[in-house]
Amino acid sequence: MVMAEAEANWYVVHTYSGYENKVRDNIKKTIENRHLEDQILEVRVPMQDVVEVKNGAKKQVQKKMLPGYVLIHMVMNDDTWYVVRNTRGVTGFVGPGSKPVPLTEDEMRPLGIGVEEVVVDFVEGDTVSVIAGVWKDTVGVIQSMNYSKQSVIINIDLFGRETPVEISFTEIKKM
């Protein structure tokens, strides 16, 4: 674990309604441009699967869990605060007097943010088998691992080509 990750917390940013994805994308661009990857670790718009009934047909769609809000996993300092606060579409951090207050573990759990540290028995370069999900029974080699998202990128053979796919730690096992 990188030192910055130990100091990072999840914060909630209020946005104009409907601007959540735009704000997320703008913050990600700024992270790249200013090389803040070690301070702003993840920007998320939490989604949930909902069944909608339209014209008598059931359809599964993704809806925003918190319309008007974006979650950011970051190390709070003057630079990161300034970058996030001055992103177009951001109206402010959630907290008393717009003083950012990090989310507690209890607040993070329903949003699908795992606080517990996952211990895995595989590393980059290992061959793994997919045991669940869309790619079940597929075998691939781990190209990269993302501990904050708890996922790996593996190359699979798709239509005769090596294709990278992202798969959760929980859906694979070491061969």
Backbone as JSON Lines, residues from 0, in Angstrom:
{"i":0,"aa":"M","n":[0.84,-1.18,0.0],"ca":[0.0,0.0,0.0],"c":[0.89,1.24,0.0]}
{"i":1,"aa":"V","n":[0.58,2.18,-0.85],"ca":[1.32,3.43,-0.95],"c":[0.99,4.28,0.27]}
{"i":2,"aa":"M","n":[1.94,5.09,0.7],"ca":[1.73,5.92,1.89],"c":[0.5,6.83,1.74]}
{"i":3,"aa":"A","n":[0.35,7.43,0.56],"ca":[-0.77,8.35,0.34],"c":[-2.11,7.65,0.55]}
{"i":4,"aa":"E","n":[-2.18,6.38,0.17],"ca":[-3.44,5.65,0.28],"c":[-3.85,5.51,1.75]}
{"i":5,"aa":"A","n":[-2.86,5.39,2.66],"ca":[-3.16,5.26,4.08],"c":[-3.73,6.56,4.64]}
{"i":6,"aa":"E","n":[-3.33,7.71,4.08],"ca":[-3.81,9.0,4.56],"c":[-5.1,9.44,3.88]}
{"i":7,"aa":"A","n":[-5.51,8.75,2.83],"ca":[-6.67,9.16,2.04],"c":[-7.97,8.78,2.73]}
{"i":8,"aa":"N","n":[-8.98,9.6,2.5],"ca":[-10.33,9.34,2.99],"c":[-11.3,9.57,1.84]}
{"i":9,"aa":"W","n":[-12.53,9.09,2.03],"ca":[-13.59,9.33,1.05],"c":[-14.34,10.59,1.46]}
{"i":10,"aa":"Y","n":[-14.5,11.49,0.48],"ca":[-15.25,12.73,0.7],"c":[-16.41,12.79,-0.29]}
{"i":11,"aa":"V","n":[-17.42,13.57,0.07],"ca":[-18.58,13.73,-0.81],"c":[-18.58,15.17,-1.32]}
{"i":12,"aa":"V","n":[-18.76,15.29,-2.63],"ca":[-18.79,16.6,-3.28],"c":[-20.19,16.81,-3.85]}
{"i":13,"aa":"H","n":[-20.77,17.98,-3.61],"ca":[-22.09,18.32,-4.15],"c":[-21.9,18.92,-5.53]}
{"i":14,"aa":"T","n":[-22.74,18.48,-6.49],"ca":[-22.65,18.99,-7.87],"c":[-24.02,19.47,-8.31]}
{"i":15,"aa":"Y","n":[-24.03,20.19,-9.42],"ca":[-25.32,20.51,-10.03],"c":[-25.94,19.19,-10.47]}
{"i":16,"aa":"S","n":[-27.24,19.06,-10.31],"ca":[-27.92,17.82,-10.69],"c":[-27.72,17.55,-12.18]}
{"i":17,"aa":"G","n":[-27.38,16.32,-12.48],"ca":[-27.15,15.93,-13.87],"c":[-25.7,16.13,-14.32]}
{"i":18,"aa":"Y","n":[-24.88,16.75,-13.48],"ca":[-23.48,17.0,-13.84],"c":[-22.51,16.01,-13.2]}
{"i":19,"aa":"E","n":[-23.04,14.98,-12.52],"ca":[-22.18,14.06,-11.77],"c":[-21.08,13.44,-12.64]}
{"i":20,"aa":"N","n":[-21.46,12.88,-13.79],"ca":[-20.47,12.23,-14.65],"c":[-19.49,13.23,-15.25]}
{"i":21,"aa":"K","n":[-19.98,14.4,-15.59],"ca":[-19.12,15.45,-16.14],"c":[-18.09,15.9,-15.1]}
{"i":22,"aa":"V","n":[-18.55,16.08,-13.86],"ca":[-17.65,16.47,-12.77],"c":[-16.6,15.37,-12.56]}
{"i":23,"aa":"R","n":[-17.05,14.1,-12.53],"ca":[-16.11,12.98,-12.37],"c":[-15.05,13.01,-13.47]}
{"i":24,"aa":"D","n":[-15.48,13.16,-14.72],"ca":[-14.54,13.17,-15.85],"c":[-13.59,14.36,-15.79]}
{"i":25,"aa":"N","n":[-14.12,15.55,-15.42],"ca":[-13.27,16.75,-15.32],"c":[-12.21,16.59,-14.23]}
{"i":26,"aa":"I","n":[-12.6,16.02,-13.09],"ca":[-11.64,15.82,-12.0],"c":[-10.57,14.81,-12.45]}
{"i":27,"aa":"K","n":[-10.99,13.75,-13.15],"ca":[-10.01,12.76,-13.63],"c":[-9.01,13.4,-14.6]}
{"i":28,"aa":"K","n":[-9.48,14.27,-15.48],"ca":[-8.59,14.98,-16.42],"c":[-7.59,15.85,-15.66]}
{"i":29,"aa":"T","n":[-8.1,16.57,-14.65],"ca":[-7.25,17.45,-13.86],"c":[-6.2,16.63,-13.1]}
{"i":30,"aa":"I","n":[-6.58,15.46,-12.59],"ca":[-5.63,14.59,-11.89],"c":[-4.47,14.25,-12.82]}
{"i":31,"aa":"E","n":[-4.8,13.86,-14.07],"ca":[-3.77,13.53,-15.06],"c":[-2.9,14.74,-15.38]}
{"i":32,"aa":"N","n":[-3.55,15.87,-15.69],"ca":[-2.82,17.08,-16.1],"c":[-1.88,17.59,-15.01]}
{"i":33,"aa":"R","n":[-2.32,17.52,-13.76],"ca":[-1.52,18.05,-12.65],"c":[-0.72,16.97,-11.94]}
{"i":34,"aa":"H","n":[-0.8,15.74,-12.43],"ca":[-0.06,14.59,-11.84],"c":[-0.38,14.43,-10.36]}
{"i":35,"aa":"L","n":[-1.67,14.38,-10.05],"ca":[-2.12,14.22,-8.66],"c":[-2.59,12.8,-8.37]}
{"i":36,"aa":"E","n":[-2.16,11.82,-9.2],"ca":[-2.62,10.44,-9.07],"c":[-2.34,9.87,-7.67]}
{"i":37,"aa":"D","n":[-1.28,10.38,-7.01],"ca":[-0.94,9.87,-5.69],"c":[-1.73,10.55,-4.57]}
{"i":38,"aa":"Q","n":[-2.51,11.6,-4.92],"ca":[-3.27,12.32,-3.9],"c":[-4.78,12.19,-4.07]}
{"i":39,"aa":"I","n":[-5.24,12.15,-5.33],"ca":[-6.66,11.9,-5.59],"c":[-6.71,10.53,-6.25]}
{"i":40,"aa":"L","n":[-7.12,9.52,-5.46],"ca":[-6.96,8.13,-5.87],"c":[-8.13,7.59,-6.71]}
{"i":41,"aa":"E","n":[-9.34,8.07,-6.41],"ca":[-10.51,7.55,-7.14],"c":[-11.64,8.56,-7.08]}
{"i":42,"aa":"V","n":[-12.39,8.65,-8.18],"ca":[-13.55,9.52,-8.27],"c":[-14.7,8.63,-8.72]}
{"i":43,"aa":"R","n":[-15.81,8.65,-7.99],"ca":[-16.87,7.7,-8.24],"c":[-18.26,8.33,-8.21]}
{"i":44,"aa":"V","n":[-19.12,7.89,-9.12],"ca":[-20.54,8.21,-9.09],"c":[-21.24,6.87,-8.8]}
{"i":45,"aa":"P","n":[-21.63,6.62,-7.53],"ca":[-22.2,5.31,-7.19],"c":[-23.49,5.03,-7.94]}
{"i":46,"aa":"M","n":[-23.56,3.83,-8.54],"ca":[-24.73,3.43,-9.33],"c":[-25.35,2.19,-8.69]}
{"i":47,"aa":"Q","n":[-26.65,1.98,-8.97],"ca":[-27.32,0.77,-8.52],"c":[-28.21,0.26,-9.64]}
{"i":48,"aa":"D","n":[-28.38,-1.06,-9.69],"ca":[-29.25,-1.66,-10.68],"c":[-30.69,-1.57,-10.2]}
{"i":49,"aa":"V","n":[-31.57,-1.07,-11.07],"ca":[-32.98,-0.9,-10.74],"c":[-33.8,-1.5,-11.88]}
{"i":50,"aa":"V","n":[-34.91,-2.14,-11.54],"ca":[-35.8,-2.68,-12.57],"c":[-36.89,-1.64,-12.84]}
{"i":51,"aa":"E","n":[-36.96,-1.2,-14.1],"ca":[-38.01,-0.25,-14.5],"c":[-39.01,-0.99,-15.35]}
{"i":52,"aa":"V","n":[-40.28,-0.6,-15.25],"ca":[-41.31,-1.17,-16.1],"c":[-41.76,-0.08,-17.06]}
{"i":53,"aa":"K","n":[-41.5,-0.31,-18.35],"ca":[-41.93,0.63,-19.38],"c":[-42.75,-0.13,-20.41]}
{"i":54,"aa":"N","n":[-43.94,0.36,-20.69],"ca":[-44.85,-0.28,-21.65],"c":[-45.05,-1.76,-21.33]}
{"i":55,"aa":"G","n":[-45.13,-2.08,-20.04],"ca":[-45.37,-3.45,-19.62],"c":[-44.14,-4.35,-19.64]}
{"i":56,"aa":"A","n":[-43.0,-3.84,-20.08],"ca":[-41.78,-4.66,-20.15],"c":[-40.82,-4.26,-19.03]}
{"i":57,"aa":"K","n":[-40.3,-5.28,-18.35],"ca":[-39.31,-5.01,-17.3],"c":[-37.95,-4.83,-17.95]}
{"i":58,"aa":"K","n":[-37.22,-3.84,-17.45],"ca":[-35.91,-3.56,-18.02],"c":[-34.97,-3.19,-16.88]}
{"i":59,"aa":"Q","n":[-33.77,-3.78,-16.85],"ca":[-32.8,-3.46,-15.8],"c":[-31.97,-2.26,-16.26]}
{"i":60,"aa":"V","n":[-31.94,-1.22,-15.44],"ca":[-31.17,-0.02,-15.77],"c":[-30.33,0.39,-14.56]}
{"i":61,"aa":"Q","n":[-29.31,1.2,-14.82],"ca":[-28.48,1.72,-13.73],"c":[-28.92,3.13,-13.4]}
{"i":62,"aa":"K","n":[-29.13,3.39,-12.11],"ca":[-29.51,4.71,-11.64],"c":[-28.47,5.19,-10.65]}
{"i":63,"aa":"K","n":[-28.3,6.49,-10.57],"ca":[-27.38,7.07,-9.59],"c":[-27.95,6.85,-8.19]}
{"i":64,"aa":"M","n":[-27.1,6.37,-7.28],"ca":[-27.53,6.17,-5.89],"c":[-27.7,7.51,-5.18]}
{"i":65,"aa":"L","n":[-26.84,8.47,-5.53],"ca":[-26.85,9.78,-4.87],"c":[-26.87,10.88,-5.92]}
{"i":66,"aa":"P","n":[-28.04,11.15,-6.54],"ca":[-28.07,12.21,-7.55],"c":[-27.59,13.54,-6.97]}
{"i":67,"aa":"G","n":[-26.7,14.21,-7.69],"ca":[-26.19,15.48,-7.22],"c":[-24.92,15.37,-6.39]}
{"i":68,"aa":"Y","n":[-24.38,14.15,-6.27],"ca":[-23.17,13.96,-5.46],"c":[-22.15,13.07,-6.17]}
{"i":69,"aa":"V","n":[-20.87,13.33,-5.88],"ca":[-19.76,12.54,-6.4],"c":[-18.88,12.18,-5.21]}
{"i":70,"aa":"L","n":[-18.4,10.93,-5.16],"ca":[-17.51,10.49,-4.08],"c":[-16.06,10.57,-4.55]}
{"i":71,"aa":"I","n":[-15.18,11.05,-3.69],"ca":[-13.78,11.19,-4.06],"c":[-12.9,10.61,-2.95]}
{"i":72,"aa":"H","n":[-12.02,9.66,-3.33],"ca":[-11.05,9.07,-2.4],"c":[-9.77,9.86,-2.57]}
{"i":73,"aa":"M","n":[-9.44,10.68,-1.57],"ca":[-8.32,11.61,-1.73],"c":[-7.63,11.93,-0.42]}
{"i":74,"aa":"V","n":[-6.4,12.44,-0.55],"ca":[-5.67,13.0,0.57],"c":[-6.04,14.49,0.59]}
{"i":75,"aa":"M","n":[-6.62,14.95,1.7],"ca":[-7.07,16.33,1.76],"c":[-5.9,17.25,2.08]}
{"i":76,"aa":"N","n":[-5.61,18.18,1.16],"ca":[-4.63,19.23,1.41],"c":[-5.06,20.44,0.59]}
{"i":77,"aa":"D","n":[-4.3,21.53,0.67],"ca":[-4.71,22.76,-0.02],"c":[-4.83,22.56,-1.53]}
{"i":78,"aa":"D","n":[-3.88,21.8,-2.13],"ca":[-3.89,21.58,-3.58],"c":[-5.12,20.78,-4.01]}
{"i":79,"aa":"T","n":[-5.36,19.64,-3.35],"ca":[-6.47,18.78,-3.76],"c":[-7.8,19.47,-3.5]}
{"i":80,"aa":"W","n":[-7.91,20.18,-2.36],"ca":[-9.14,20.9,-2.06],"c":[-9.42,21.92,-3.15]}
{"i":81,"aa":"Y","n":[-8.38,22.68,-3.54],"ca":[-8.53,23.71,-4.56],"c":[-8.96,23.11,-5.9]}
{"i":82,"aa":"V","n":[-8.29,22.02,-6.3],"ca":[-8.6,21.37,-7.58],"c":[-10.05,20.92,-7.63]}
{"i":83,"aa":"V","n":[-10.48,20.21,-6.59],"ca":[-11.85,19.69,-6.56],"c":[-12.86,20.83,-6.45]}
{"i":84,"aa":"R","n":[-12.61,21.76,-5.52],"ca":[-13.57,22.85,-5.27],"c":[-13.76,23.73,-6.51]}
{"i":85,"aa":"N","n":[-12.72,23.88,-7.32],"ca":[-12.8,24.75,-8.49],"c":[-13.07,24.0,-9.79]}
{"i":86,"aa":"T","n":[-13.5,22.75,-9.68],"ca":[-13.92,22.0,-10.86],"c":[-15.3,22.49,-11.26]}
{"i":87,"aa":"R","n":[-15.47,22.74,-12.56],"ca":[-16.75,23.23,-13.05],"c":[-17.87,22.24,-12.72]}
{"i":88,"aa":"G","n":[-18.95,22.73,-12.16],"ca":[-20.08,21.89,-11.79],"c":[-20.1,21.52,-10.32]}
{"i":89,"aa":"V","n":[-18.97,21.72,-9.61],"ca":[-18.91,21.42,-8.18],"c":[-19.42,22.62,-7.39]}
{"i":90,"aa":"T","n":[-20.37,22.37,-6.47],"ca":[-20.86,23.46,-5.65],"c":[-20.21,23.46,-4.27]}
{"i":91,"aa":"G","n":[-19.54,22.38,-3.9],"ca":[-18.82,22.36,-2.63],"c":[-18.71,20.97,-2.04]}
{"i":92,"aa":"F","n":[-17.89,20.87,-1.02],"ca":[-17.76,19.62,-0.26],"c":[-18.92,19.53,0.72]}
{"i":93,"aa":"V","n":[-19.28,18.31,1.1],"ca":[-20.31,18.11,2.1],"c":[-19.65,18.16,3.47]}
{"i":94,"aa":"G","n":[-20.17,19.02,4.32],"ca":[-19.64,19.17,5.67],"c":[-20.1,20.51,6.22]}
{"i":95,"aa":"P","n":[-19.95,20.71,7.55],"ca":[-20.43,21.95,8.15],"c":[-19.61,23.15,7.66]}
{"i":96,"aa":"G","n":[-20.3,24.17,7.19],"ca":[-19.62,25.37,6.7],"c":[-18.7,25.05,5.53]}
{"i":97,"aa":"S","n":[-19.08,24.11,4.71],"ca":[-18.32,23.61,3.55],"c":[-16.92,23.12,3.94]}
{"i":98,"aa":"K","n":[-16.73,22.77,5.22],"ca":[-15.48,22.14,5.65],"c":[-15.63,20.65,5.37]}
{"i":99,"aa":"P","n":[-14.79,20.09,4.5],"ca":[-14.95,18.68,4.12],"c":[-14.84,17.73,5.32]}
{"i":100,"aa":"V","n":[-15.8,16.82,5.42],"ca":[-15.78,15.81,6.47],"c":[-15.73,14.44,5.79]}
{"i":101,"aa":"P","n":[-14.71,13.63,6.14],"ca":[-14.62,12.3,5.5],"c":[-15.78,11.4,5.91]}
{"i":102,"aa":"L","n":[-16.12,10.47,5.01],"ca":[-17.17,9.49,5.31],"c":[-16.65,8.51,6.36]}
{"i":103,"aa":"T","n":[-17.55,8.04,7.22],"ca":[-17.19,7.01,8.19],"c":[-17.35,5.64,7.52]}
{"i":104,"aa":"E","n":[-16.81,4.61,8.15],"ca":[-16.94,3.26,7.6],"c":[-18.4,2.87,7.45]}
{"i":105,"aa":"D","n":[-19.23,3.24,8.43],"ca":[-20.66,2.9,8.37],"c":[-21.36,3.6,7.22]}
{"i":106,"aa":"E","n":[-20.92,4.81,6.88],"ca":[-21.52,5.54,5.76],"c":[-21.06,4.96,4.42]}
{"i":107,"aa":"M","n":[-19.85,4.41,4.4],"ca":[-19.28,3.91,3.15],"c":[-19.86,2.55,2.73]}
{"i":108,"aa":"R","n":[-20.16,1.7,3.7],"ca":[-20.61,0.34,3.4],"c":[-21.81,0.28,2.46]}
{"i":109,"aa":"P","n":[-22.91,1.03,2.71],"ca":[-24.06,0.94,1.79],"c":[-23.77,1.47,0.39]}
{"i":110,"aa":"L","n":[-22.67,2.22,0.25],"ca":[-22.31,2.77,-1.06],"c":[-21.42,1.8,-1.84]}
{"i":111,"aa":"G","n":[-21.17,0.63,-1.25],"ca":[-20.37,-0.37,-1.95],"c":[-18.88,-0.1,-1.89]}
{"i":112,"aa":"I","n":[-18.46,0.7,-0.9],"ca":[-17.04,0.98,-0.77],"c":[-16.51,0.09,0.33]}
{"i":113,"aa":"G","n":[-15.66,-0.85,-0.05],"ca":[-15.09,-1.79,0.93],"c":[-14.0,-1.13,1.74]}
{"i":114,"aa":"V","n":[-14.11,-1.22,3.04],"ca":[-13.11,-0.65,3.91],"c":[-12.07,-1.7,4.26]}
{"i":115,"aa":"E","n":[-12.54,-2.95,4.35],"ca":[-11.63,-4.01,4.76],"c":[-10.57,-4.24,3.68]}
{"i":116,"aa":"E","n":[-9.38,-4.57,4.15],"ca":[-8.26,-4.83,3.23],"c":[-8.41,-6.25,2.71]}
{"i":117,"aa":"V","n":[-8.44,-6.42,1.41],"ca":[-8.58,-7.74,0.82],"c":[-7.2,-8.36,0.65]}
{"i":118,"aa":"V","n":[-7.06,-9.6,1.13],"ca":[-5.8,-10.31,0.97],"c":[-5.99,-11.27,-0.2]}
{"i":119,"aa":"V","n":[-5.11,-11.16,-1.18],"ca":[-5.21,-12.01,-2.36],"c":[-3.96,-12.86,-2.48]}
{"i":120,"aa":"D","n":[-4.11,-14.03,-3.1],"ca":[-2.97,-14.94,-3.24],"c":[-2.42,-14.93,-4.66]}
{"i":121,"aa":"F","n":[-2.7,-13.86,-5.43],"ca":[-2.18,-13.78,-6.79],"c":[-1.5,-12.44,-7.0]}
{"i":122,"aa":"V","n":[-0.61,-12.4,-8.0],"ca":[0.13,-11.19,-8.33],"c":[0.15,-11.03,-9.84]}
{"i":123,"aa":"E","n":[0.63,-9.87,-10.31],"ca":[0.75,-9.66,-11.76],"c":[1.59,-10.77,-12.36]}
{"i":124,"aa":"G","n":[1.15,-11.27,-13.51],"ca":[1.88,-12.34,-14.2],"c":[1.32,-13.72,-13.91]}
{"i":125,"aa":"D","n":[0.51,-13.85,-12.85],"ca":[-0.09,-15.15,-12.51],"c":[-1.21,-15.49,-13.49]}
{"i":126,"aa":"T","n":[-1.37,-16.78,-13.73],"ca":[-2.49,-17.26,-14.53],"c":[-3.65,-17.53,-13.58]}
{"i":127,"aa":"V","n":[-4.81,-16.99,-13.93],"ca":[-5.98,-17.15,-13.07],"c":[-7.16,-17.69,-13.88]}
{"i":128,"aa":"S","n":[-8.1,-18.27,-13.15],"ca":[-9.33,-18.77,-13.75],"c":[-10.47,-17.91,-13.22]}
{"i":129,"aa":"V","n":[-11.37,-17.52,-14.11],"ca":[-12.52,-16.72,-13.7],"c":[-13.59,-17.69,-13.2]}
{"i":130,"aa":"I","n":[-14.07,-17.46,-11.96],"ca":[-15.0,-18.41,-11.33],"c":[-16.43,-17.88,-11.25]}
{"i":131,"aa":"A","n":[-16.65,-16.62,-11.68],"ca":[-17.99,-16.04,-11.62],"c":[-18.12,-14.93,-12.65]}
{"i":132,"aa":"G","n":[-19.35,-14.5,-12.87],"ca":[-19.58,-13.37,-13.76],"c":[-19.63,-13.75,-15.23]}
{"i":133,"aa":"V","n":[-19.58,-12.74,-16.08],"ca":[-19.72,-12.91,-17.52],"c":[-18.62,-13.79,-18.11]}
{"i":134,"aa":"W","n":[-17.41,-13.68,-17.57],"ca":[-16.26,-14.39,-18.13],"c":[-15.98,-15.71,-17.42]}
{"i":135,"aa":"K","n":[-16.96,-16.27,-16.69],"ca":[-16.79,-17.52,-15.96],"c":[-16.18,-18.6,-16.87]}
{"i":136,"aa":"D","n":[-15.27,-19.39,-16.29],"ca":[-14.56,-20.48,-16.98],"c":[-13.53,-19.99,-17.99]}
{"i":137,"aa":"T","n":[-13.2,-18.7,-17.95],"ca":[-12.16,-18.16,-18.82],"c":[-10.84,-18.17,-18.05]}
{"i":138,"aa":"V","n":[-9.75,-18.38,-18.77],"ca":[-8.43,-18.35,-18.15],"c":[-7.66,-17.18,-18.73]}
{"i":139,"aa":"G","n":[-6.91,-16.48,-17.86],"ca":[-6.14,-15.34,-18.35],"c":[-4.94,-15.07,-17.45]}
{"i":140,"aa":"V","n":[-4.06,-14.2,-17.93],"ca":[-2.87,-13.8,-17.17],"c":[-3.09,-12.38,-16.65]}
{"i":141,"aa":"I","n":[-2.81,-12.17,-15.36],"ca":[-3.0,-10.86,-14.75],"c":[-1.97,-9.88,-15.31]}
{"i":142,"aa":"Q","n":[-2.47,-8.8,-15.93],"ca":[-1.61,-7.75,-16.49],"c":[-1.35,-6.66,-15.46]}
{"i":143,"aa":"S","n":[-2.41,-6.3,-14.69],"ca":[-2.25,-5.27,-13.66],"c":[-3.3,-5.5,-12.58]}
{"i":144,"aa":"M","n":[-3.02,-4.91,-11.4],"ca":[-3.92,-5.04,-10.26],"c":[-4.23,-3.64,-9.73]}
{"i":145,"aa":"N","n":[-5.51,-3.42,-9.35],"ca":[-5.91,-2.14,-8.79],"c":[-6.55,-2.44,-7.43]}
{"i":146,"aa":"Y","n":[-5.77,-2.18,-6.36],"ca":[-6.25,-2.51,-5.02],"c":[-7.39,-1.61,-4.57]}
{"i":147,"aa":"S","n":[-7.41,-0.34,-4.98],"ca":[-8.49,0.53,-4.53],"c":[-9.82,0.12,-5.17]}
{"i":148,"aa":"K","n":[-9.79,-0.4,-6.4],"ca":[-11.02,-0.87,-7.04],"c":[-11.23,-2.36,-6.81]}
{"i":149,"aa":"Q","n":[-10.23,-3.02,-6.2],"ca":[-10.26,-4.46,-5.94],"c":[-10.55,-5.24,-7.21]}
{"i":150,"aa":"S","n":[-9.75,-4.93,-8.25],"ca":[-9.93,-5.61,-9.53],"c":[-8.58,-5.84,-10.21]}
{"i":151,"aa":"V","n":[-8.61,-6.72,-11.2],"ca":[-7.42,-7.0,-12.01],"c":[-7.77,-6.8,-13.47]}
{"i":152,"aa":"I","n":[-6.76,-6.57,-14.28],"ca":[-6.94,-6.58,-15.72],"c":[-6.27,-7.86,-16.2]}
{"i":153,"aa":"I","n":[-7.04,-8.71,-16.9],"ca":[-6.45,-9.91,-17.49],"c":[-6.68,-9.86,-18.99]}
{"i":154,"aa":"N","n":[-5.77,-10.49,-19.72],"ca":[-5.96,-10.61,-21.16],"c":[-6.66,-11.92,-21.43]}
{"i":155,"aa":"I","n":[-7.74,-11.84,-22.21],"ca":[-8.44,-13.06,-22.6],"c":[-8.44,-13.15,-24.12]}
{"i":156,"aa":"D","n":[-8.64,-14.35,-24.62],"ca":[-8.68,-14.55,-26.06],"c":[-10.12,-14.34,-26.53]}
{"i":157,"aa":"L","n":[-10.34,-13.26,-27.3],"ca":[-11.67,-12.93,-27.77],"c":[-11.6,-12.75,-29.29]}
{"i":158,"aa":"F","n":[-12.3,-13.59,-30.01],"ca":[-12.28,-13.57,-31.48],"c":[-10.85,-13.63,-32.02]}
{"i":159,"aa":"G","n":[-10.04,-14.48,-31.4],"ca":[-8.67,-14.67,-31.89],"c":[-7.71,-13.55,-31.53]}
{"i":160,"aa":"R","n":[-8.15,-12.63,-30.66],"ca":[-7.29,-11.51,-30.25],"c":[-7.17,-11.47,-28.74]}
{"i":161,"aa":"E","n":[-6.01,-11.03,-28.27],"ca":[-5.83,-10.79,-26.84],"c":[-6.59,-9.51,-26.49]}
{"i":162,"aa":"T","n":[-7.53,-9.59,-25.57],"ca":[-8.34,-8.44,-25.2],"c":[-8.28,-8.25,-23.68]}
{"i":163,"aa":"P","n":[-7.93,-7.03,-23.2],"ca":[-7.89,-6.81,-21.76],"c":[-9.3,-6.61,-21.19]}
{"i":164,"aa":"V","n":[-9.6,-7.29,-20.07],"ca":[-10.88,-7.11,-19.39],"c":[-10.62,-6.91,-17.89]}
{"i":165,"aa":"E","n":[-11.48,-6.11,-17.26],"ca":[-11.36,-5.85,-15.83],"c":[-12.28,-6.78,-15.07]}
{"i":166,"aa":"I","n":[-11.71,-7.46,-14.07],"ca":[-12.48,-8.44,-13.31],"c":[-12.21,-8.25,-11.82]}
{"i":167,"aa":"S","n":[-13.25,-8.38,-11.02],"ca":[-13.14,-8.21,-9.56],"c":[-12.29,-9.32,-8.94]}
{"i":168,"aa":"F","n":[-11.58,-8.96,-7.86],"ca":[-10.78,-9.94,-7.1],"c":[-11.63,-11.16,-6.72]}
{"i":169,"aa":"T","n":[-12.91,-10.92,-6.41],"ca":[-13.77,-11.99,-5.92],"c":[-14.2,-12.96,-7.01]}
{"i":170,"aa":"E","n":[-13.97,-12.59,-8.27],"ca":[-14.43,-13.44,-9.38],"c":[-13.32,-14.29,-9.98]}
{"i":171,"aa":"I","n":[-12.13,-14.28,-9.38],"ca":[-11.03,-15.06,-9.95],"c":[-10.34,-15.9,-8.88]}
{"i":172,"aa":"K","n":[-9.67,-16.97,-9.33],"ca":[-8.82,-17.73,-8.42],"c":[-7.55,-18.13,-9.16]}
{"i":173,"aa":"K","n":[-6.48,-18.24,-8.39],"ca":[-5.17,-18.6,-8.95],"c":[-5.21,-20.06,-9.39]}
{"i":174,"aa":"M","n":[-4.56,-20.31,-10.53],"ca":[-4.52,-21.7,-11.02],"c":[-3.29,-22.4,-10.51]}
